[in-house]
Amino acid sequence: MEIFKTGLRRGIVAAAWLVAGAGVSAAPAFRHVPTPGVRAYRYTVVQTINHSIQRGYRVDFDLAASADGSVDAILRTSEELGDGHWRPTVVDPACRARMHGNAASLARVRLWPLAPRAAAQMGNDFLDTCAPPGIFFPLTDILNAVVVPLSPSFNTASLRSQGQSAHYAGFTAAFDRAGETLREATEGGDVRLVTLDRGQAVIDWQPLLATLDLVEHSGPTPLTLHGTEHYAFRITLDRRTGAIRDAHTLFDDLDLNVVGAPEAPHIVISRSVTIAPL
């Protein structure tokens, strides 16, 4: 089946249920809005399909935080994993310009705050739809790591003591681009302050089991899948600056069936995501 040739390219995206606005009134126990500056990272995702085939992306990028609280991602390089080898993502020069890239970057994208239309659709208002999968899909994970501490929707700023948790409401996320149509829904989830010491705050973000409907358009005919996803992210912040120190998935497991196939082939996918400083 085509999915075993291309690999599942989807990305979790929290943006659809974000609400930019004021945080909690009491002073937070740690800084969650990063101080101004440009910080460099490497993002890596490896997706293992049915315990054997591996596909992935690797992106070097900067997070540029401004004094007004906004955060941009500046993508410097992008590679794609296939057949055991990493290869550069091909970006058309005209597309690079439409993604606000330049001679030193592939794209520049506003991650926070997001306009409602950009958050709801993840279309041109977020990033020009010319963007290849090796640009768009990594940004969905990077976006989550940035906005979970920042958005009042996730109640992260309400966490005061180590071990404390807060619940957030359910959501539905959707997009249709980069060869993939996705709709994902969950009834909510929790954020938990795992560690709080003088140097750092460690936050776990764990949605409840999500239902997932996905159409892959990369093959000769569309491939429709339905199933579930269970995932959690751990994000470590510098307590003084609010900057991301690192982030990674604790687990990310997809359990899918092909819709309309005579015997409904079963597909199991595990995703491993890391964001580390350079």
C-alpha positions as CSV (number, residue, x, y, z in Angstrom):
1,M,0.0,0.0,0.0
2,E,1.2,3.5,-0.7
3,I,1.4,4.5,2.9
4,F,4.2,2.0,3.4
5,K,6.1,3.6,0.5
6,T,5.7,7.2,1.6
7,G,5.3,7.0,5.3
8,L,2.6,8.9,7.3
9,R,3.5,12.6,7.1
10,R,0.9,13.9,9.5
11,G,1.6,16.3,12.4
12,I,-0.2,17.0,15.6
13,V,-1.4,20.5,15.6
14,A,-2.7,22.4,18.7
15,A,-3.3,25.7,16.9
16,A,-6.9,25.1,16.1
17,W,-8.1,25.4,19.7
18,L,-5.8,28.2,20.8
19,V,-7.2,31.4,22.2
20,A,-4.7,34.3,22.5
21,G,-5.6,36.5,25.5
22,A,-4.7,37.4,29.0
23,G,-3.3,34.7,31.3
24,V,-4.1,34.1,35.0
25,S,-4.0,37.2,37.2
26,A,-1.6,35.9,39.8
27,A,2.1,35.9,39.1
28,P,3.1,32.5,37.6
29,A,5.6,30.3,39.4
30,F,7.9,30.3,36.3
31,R,8.3,32.5,33.3
32,H,6.3,31.2,30.3
33,V,6.7,34.1,27.9
34,P,10.3,34.0,26.6
35,T,12.6,37.0,26.9
36,P,13.6,38.6,23.6
37,G,16.3,36.8,21.7
38,V,17.1,34.3,19.0
39,R,17.7,30.7,20.1
40,A,18.8,27.8,17.8
41,Y,17.4,24.2,17.9
42,R,17.3,21.0,16.0
43,Y,14.0,19.2,15.5
44,T,13.9,15.5,14.6
45,V,11.0,13.1,14.1
46,V,11.2,9.5,13.2
47,Q,8.0,7.6,12.4
48,T,8.0,3.8,12.5
49,I,5.3,2.1,10.5
50,N,4.2,-1.4,11.5
51,H,7.5,-1.8,13.5
52,S,9.7,-1.7,10.5
53,I,9.5,1.1,7.9
54,Q,10.9,4.4,9.1
55,R,10.3,7.9,7.7
56,G,11.1,11.3,9.2
57,Y,12.2,14.9,9.1
58,R,15.1,16.8,10.6
59,V,15.1,20.6,10.7
60,D,17.5,23.2,12.1
61,F,15.6,26.3,13.1
62,D,15.7,29.4,15.3
63,L,13.0,30.7,17.6
64,A,13.0,34.5,17.6
65,A,11.2,36.0,20.6
66,S,10.4,39.7,20.5
67,A,9.7,42.2,23.3
68,D,6.0,42.3,22.4
69,G,5.7,38.6,23.3
70,S,5.6,37.3,19.7
71,V,7.5,34.2,18.6
72,D,8.6,33.4,15.0
73,A,10.2,30.2,13.8
74,I,13.0,30.6,11.2
75,L,13.8,27.4,9.4
76,R,17.4,27.1,8.3
77,T,17.7,23.6,6.9
78,S,15.4,20.6,6.3
79,E,16.1,17.0,5.6
80,E,13.8,14.0,5.0
81,L,14.4,10.4,6.1
82,G,13.7,7.6,3.6
83,D,15.3,4.3,2.8
84,G,17.7,4.7,5.6
85,H,19.1,8.0,4.4
86,W,18.7,11.7,5.1
87,R,18.2,13.9,2.1
88,P,17.8,17.7,1.8
89,T,14.2,18.9,1.3
90,V,13.9,20.5,-2.1
91,V,12.4,24.1,-1.8
92,D,11.6,26.0,-5.0
93,P,13.1,29.6,-4.9
94,A,9.8,31.2,-5.6
95,C,8.2,29.2,-2.8
96,R,11.0,30.1,-0.4
97,A,10.2,33.8,-1.1
98,R,6.5,33.2,-0.4
99,M,7.4,31.5,2.9
100,H,9.4,34.7,3.8
101,G,12.7,32.9,3.5
102,N,15.9,34.5,2.3
103,A,19.4,33.6,1.4
104,A,20.0,32.3,4.9
105,S,16.7,30.6,5.6
106,L,13.9,28.5,4.1
107,A,11.0,30.1,5.8
108,R,9.9,32.4,8.6
109,V,6.6,31.7,10.3
110,R,4.7,33.5,13.1
111,L,3.9,30.9,15.8
112,W,2.6,33.2,18.5
113,P,0.2,34.9,18.6
114,L,-1.7,33.3,15.8
115,A,-4.6,35.0,14.0
116,P,-7.9,33.1,14.3
117,R,-8.0,32.2,10.6
118,A,-4.4,30.9,10.7
119,A,-5.1,28.8,13.8
120,A,-8.3,27.4,12.5
121,Q,-7.2,26.4,9.0
122,M,-3.4,26.2,9.0
123,G,-3.5,27.5,5.4
124,N,-1.9,30.4,3.6
125,D,-2.5,32.7,6.7
126,F,-0.1,30.4,8.6
127,L,2.3,29.4,5.9
128,D,2.0,29.5,2.1
129,T,0.6,26.3,0.8
130,C,3.5,25.9,-1.6
131,A,5.5,24.7,1.4
132,P,6.7,21.1,1.0
133,P,5.9,18.4,3.6
134,G,9.5,18.8,5.0
135,I,8.7,22.4,6.0
136,F,5.1,22.2,7.0
137,F,4.9,19.0,9.1
138,P,7.9,19.8,11.4
139,L,6.3,23.2,12.1
140,T,3.2,21.5,13.5
141,D,5.2,19.9,16.3
142,I,7.4,23.0,16.8
143,L,4.2,25.1,17.1
144,N,2.9,22.9,19.8
145,A,6.1,23.1,21.9
146,V,5.9,26.9,21.6
147,V,2.2,27.5,22.3
148,V,1.4,25.1,25.0
149,P,3.3,27.2,27.6
150,L,2.0,30.5,26.1
151,S,-1.7,29.9,25.4
152,P,-4.3,30.5,28.2
153,S,-6.3,27.7,26.6
154,F,-3.9,25.1,28.2
155,N,-3.8,26.7,31.7
156,T,-0.1,26.2,32.0
157,A,0.5,29.5,33.8
158,S,-1.9,28.4,36.5
159,L,0.5,25.7,37.7
160,R,2.1,26.7,40.9
161,S,3.8,23.7,42.5
162,Q,5.6,20.6,41.4
163,G,3.2,17.8,40.7
164,Q,0.2,20.1,40.1
165,S,-2.1,19.4,37.1
166,A,-4.7,21.5,35.2
167,H,-7.3,20.3,32.8
168,Y,-8.1,21.9,29.5
169,A,-11.2,21.6,27.3
170,G,-11.7,19.4,24.2
171,F,-10.8,20.4,20.7
172,T,-11.0,19.5,17.1
173,A,-8.0,20.2,14.7
174,A,-8.1,20.1,11.0
175,F,-6.1,21.0,7.9
176,D,-6.0,20.1,4.2
177,R,-2.5,20.7,2.6
178,A,0.9,19.1,1.8
179,G,-0.8,16.0,0.4
180,E,-2.8,15.3,3.5
181,T,-6.3,16.0,4.9
182,L,-6.6,15.6,8.6
183,R,-9.3,15.9,11.3
184,E,-8.4,15.1,14.9
185,A,-10.7,15.4,17.9
186,T,-10.3,14.8,21.6
187,E,-12.3,15.6,24.7
188,G,-9.5,17.5,26.4
189,G,-6.5,16.7,28.4
190,D,-4.1,17.8,31.2
191,V,-1.0,19.8,31.7
192,R,1.3,18.8,34.6
193,L,4.2,20.6,36.2
194,V,6.6,17.6,36.6
195,T,9.6,19.5,37.9
196,L,10.1,23.0,39.3
197,D,13.5,24.0,40.6
198,R,15.7,27.1,40.5
199,G,16.7,26.5,36.9
200,Q,13.8,25.0,35.0
201,A,10.2,24.1,34.8
202,V,9.2,20.8,33.2
203,I,5.7,20.5,31.8
204,D,3.9,17.4,30.5
205,W,1.1,18.1,27.9
206,Q,-1.2,15.0,27.4
207,P,-4.4,15.1,25.5
208,L,-6.9,12.3,26.0
209,L,-7.2,9.6,23.4
210,A,-7.9,11.3,20.1
211,T,-10.0,10.1,17.1
212,L,-8.2,10.6,13.8
213,D,-9.5,10.7,10.2
214,L,-6.8,11.1,7.6
215,V,-6.7,11.1,3.8
216,E,-3.3,10.7,2.1
217,H,-3.2,12.2,-1.4
218,S,0.4,11.3,-2.2
219,G,-0.3,8.1,-4.1
220,P,-2.1,7.4,-7.4
221,T,-5.4,7.2,-5.5
222,P,-6.3,8.7,-2.1
223,L,-5.9,6.5,0.9
224,T,-8.4,7.0,3.7
225,L,-7.6,6.0,7.3
226,H,-9.5,6.1,10.5
227,G,-8.4,5.3,14.1
228,T,-6.9,6.8,17.2
229,E,-3.9,8.6,18.5
230,H,-2.5,8.7,22.0
231,Y,0.3,11.1,22.7
232,A,2.1,13.3,25.2
233,F,4.8,15.9,25.0
234,R,7.3,17.0,27.7
235,I,8.5,20.6,27.4
236,T,11.4,22.0,29.5
237,L,11.5,25.8,30.0
238,D,14.3,27.9,31.4
239,R,12.6,29.2,34.6
240,R,14.3,32.6,34.3
241,T,14.0,33.4,30.6
242,G,11.0,31.3,29.6
243,A,12.9,29.9,26.7
244,I,12.5,26.3,25.6
245,R,15.4,24.2,26.7
246,D,14.2,21.1,25.0
247,A,11.1,19.1,24.2
248,H,10.2,15.6,23.3
249,T,7.4,13.1,23.0
250,L,6.9,10.8,25.9
251,F,4.9,8.6,23.5
252,D,2.9,9.1,20.3
253,D,1.0,6.0,19.1
254,L,-1.4,5.8,16.2
255,D,-3.7,2.8,15.6
256,L,-5.3,3.1,12.1
257,N,-7.4,1.0,9.7
258,V,-7.7,1.7,5.9
259,V,-11.3,2.7,5.2
260,G,-13.0,0.8,2.3
261,A,-10.4,-1.9,1.9
262,P,-11.8,-5.5,1.8
263,E,-9.9,-6.7,4.9
264,A,-9.2,-3.2,6.4
265,P,-5.4,-3.4,6.8
266,H,-4.2,-2.5,10.3
267,I,-1.5,0.1,10.5
268,V,0.4,0.9,13.7
269,I,2.7,4.0,13.8
270,S,4.9,5.3,16.6
271,R,6.4,8.8,16.4
272,S,9.4,10.0,18.2
273,V,9.9,13.8,18.3
274,T,12.9,15.7,19.8
275,I,13.6,19.4,19.9
276,A,17.1,20.0,21.2
277,P,19.3,23.2,21.5
278,L,22.2,23.6,19.0
